[in-house]
Amino acid sequence: MEIAPEKAKKIIGFIFVHFKALESEILAQRLVLFGLKVLLDDPGEIERGLEQARQSPALQQVMNEKYDAELERLLRLVDQAKWDQEFSKWIASWKPKGPPD
């Protein structure tokens, strides 16, 4: 099964636009964190807080709920006939909830 070149271009464009937005957000937050570390007496406090947040069960649950079901659904589509058409429909209709994480 093949995806038409125009559809593939749209998919690739969609992915890169979102990767660029996510990386821009991450870099902006890193710059702010760097500035805070310079100002704080204990810069390790920020790193400890970030690590605690990363390991938070609540954060993991939110991310799992946001992404796991859609990932499984898309992986099943690959195994089905006409997956490229279904994938294209999904890309066109997908509206992520909330801001990029």
TAMO-V495272 format. One record per run of one state. SS is the DSSP state (~ for helix, > for strand, _ for the rest). FROM is the first residue (numbers start at 1). TO is the last residue. Records with the same first field share a line. If there is no record, write none. Layout:
SS->FROM-TO ; FROM-TO
//
This chain:
_->1-4 ; 40-43 ; 55-56 ; 80-82 ; 94-101
~->5-39 ; 44-54 ; 57-79 ; 83-93
//
